[in-house]
Structure formats: structure tokens, C-alpha cells
């Protein structure tokens, strides 16, 4: 098996961009291509790429920094070394910190009284901490992510959407007075992803297939999921997949930069993910307070996605097109949206 690797303002800037001292010392001693460096990613997801509509999952934004391999807090390293399923002699351990916002709207945003059969207005603003363990010999990546934040007016969904619409000259959404109420949100997400080599093809093309299983617990979402992804391209060892905003077929946000001798790399991918959903606050409404909700949420939903990821030296760009099945009975067909990410290794 081949190796696989997969707001004060000043505080936020330091939180995301300042490397640990030990990582900087190593950076001074090693060229970037000899390291498994830290990566900063910005990901945006929007239904503009699926037809230009504002409905259902309308917009998502995530900024994240994933540490260099084995540049983690001592407490995380202590825990990882005591987990029986991790062989730390061949496992790269990373930690990540991020901030995300997701916005959800009904089909018709131009009426002040939303259809009670449609999904409610909602926004979710969260901070996240992520631990990633990658077994470079077996091609296994384990991810544990904890998201903690707020759902409701304090998540600033109305402010972001309507001010953006004002900037681009689009009619504003008029039903935000009926959004979900403020409620603290918690998600604990675990995933195991495993890569299997496929056949080599002409022109130096490589192929592989990845399978994943996962679970999410919390008052925001609770679900179990599984699926697979097929890839074809060059330098598949650069990573497990581009970053996304969960729930999604998501990599860990890390990648291996190109070298001066081989600065380019990239691949195309197609994948599917199925979810058995026990709770989705954005459809089921607030857990602790009375709020709008749908009465006919579907217990099973899924994503079909396809896209490309390319990198040049220490910059990776990715685009993913997502077809998401209907999530409730009266939804007007499946949703299609796109995800764009830029990742910079440093």
C-alpha cells in the first residue's frame, strides 16, 4: 500500500496564522517539500453554482488552519499515544481550528410570512477544533471534530445575506423575523476514511477508491453516514480530498505541496455519501424552544458529488459540484450547489 497523506481581529489573526514556535524552527531547517506543513484553507459553498437560487442550504463559509504533522498540543499527543488503534510510529497527527457560518432559507425569500410547509430561516455560527490521525502505510485517516457555536439571530445570517444582496443589487430576503431562535449548538463528528490503490493508467495517471464511515452527535445534527469516492489523476498522494463544510464528503484540510521538480498535481473525483438522520435542527427546529419546523423531514438523505482539485507548489484550488437529495416531503426537488476552496501550505 502506498503512503497517503492526505471576531478582536488581532486574536483571530493570531489564532489562525501564527505557527507554533516548534513548527517555525523546523521550517527553518527543512525545505517545504520535505515537510508535511501546516495548511490554511478558505472554503465557500453556495447554491449560485446550482442555478443561482437562494433556497435550502443557501451559503456556507469556513476558514480553517490545520497544523503541520505532529505539531500538536502535548495533551492531544498524550491521548493519541494511548489509543490502541493508533500506531504513532507510523501515524501523522495534526490539529485544526476553524470558524464556520452556514445559512438556510425557504424556497420563497420574497414574502415576509414564509410557507409553514417549507424549511425555516436559520443560521449557524461555530468554532471548531479538529484532531486528525493519518496512518501513512495503511492509507487510513481518522478525524474527530467538535463544533461549538450558536444557532439563531446571533449567528448573523440575516446580516450577512441581506448586506451581500444589497452589495450585488439583489432583492433582500424578507422573512428573517421567522428564523430559529438563539440556541447554543454542539456537534461531535467522527469519521474514518480509507484509501485503496486502483490500477495505473497511461500517461502516468493513478487511480484510487476511498471508503468512509462516520457519525455526528449533538443538538444541531445527529446522523450516521457512509460512502465512497473514486479519484483519477496525478499525485494522488498529495491528500485525501479537498476541504468542505460538513456534512459532506470531506478531507481533513491538509495536503502535501508540490516540489520544484514536480510542482503541479491534480485529480478529478466523484463520490457518494448516504446519511441516516436522527436530528437536523435546521429542519426540526430548536430543541429547547418553540420555533418553526417542518413536520415531514426525511430520515434518509444523500449527496452525489464530482469535482477537481489542482495544486501548484504550495497552493491548492478545488471545486466540487454537489447534488443533495430532498430533505423533507414538500421540498421542491433536490438541491444543487457548488463548493470552492483555496488552501495554502506554509
PyMOL commands that set and color helices and strands:
alter all, ss='L'
color gray80, all
select helices_A, chain A and resi 9-17+21-29+32-34+47-50+74-80+153-155+157-168+176-178+202-204+236-238+281-284
alter helices_A, ss='H'
color red, helices_A
select strands_A, chain A and resi 39-46+56-66+91-105+122-135+140-151+183-197+206-217+221-234+264-280+300-312+315-324+335-345
alter strands_A, ss='S'
color yellow, strands_A
deselect
rebuild
show_as cartoon
